[in-house]
């Protein structure tokens, strides 16, 4: 039986910034209720997984400030 990925969740420093980037890259929309704490991008009709972004308290050691 085949397996399908329905959703993927990513940790982030700012969920809304990442959601806007990936929505633009994938031709999708960011859910209206999205905030910098949690954001959602629904797959744009091509059957890909929905994407969730969640703010986490840890810093990002890869960020350059």
Buried (B, 14 or more C-beta within 10 A) or exposed (E): EEEEEEEEEBEBBBBBEBBBEBBEEBEBBBBEEBEBEBBBBBBEEEEBBBBBBBBEEEEEEEEEE
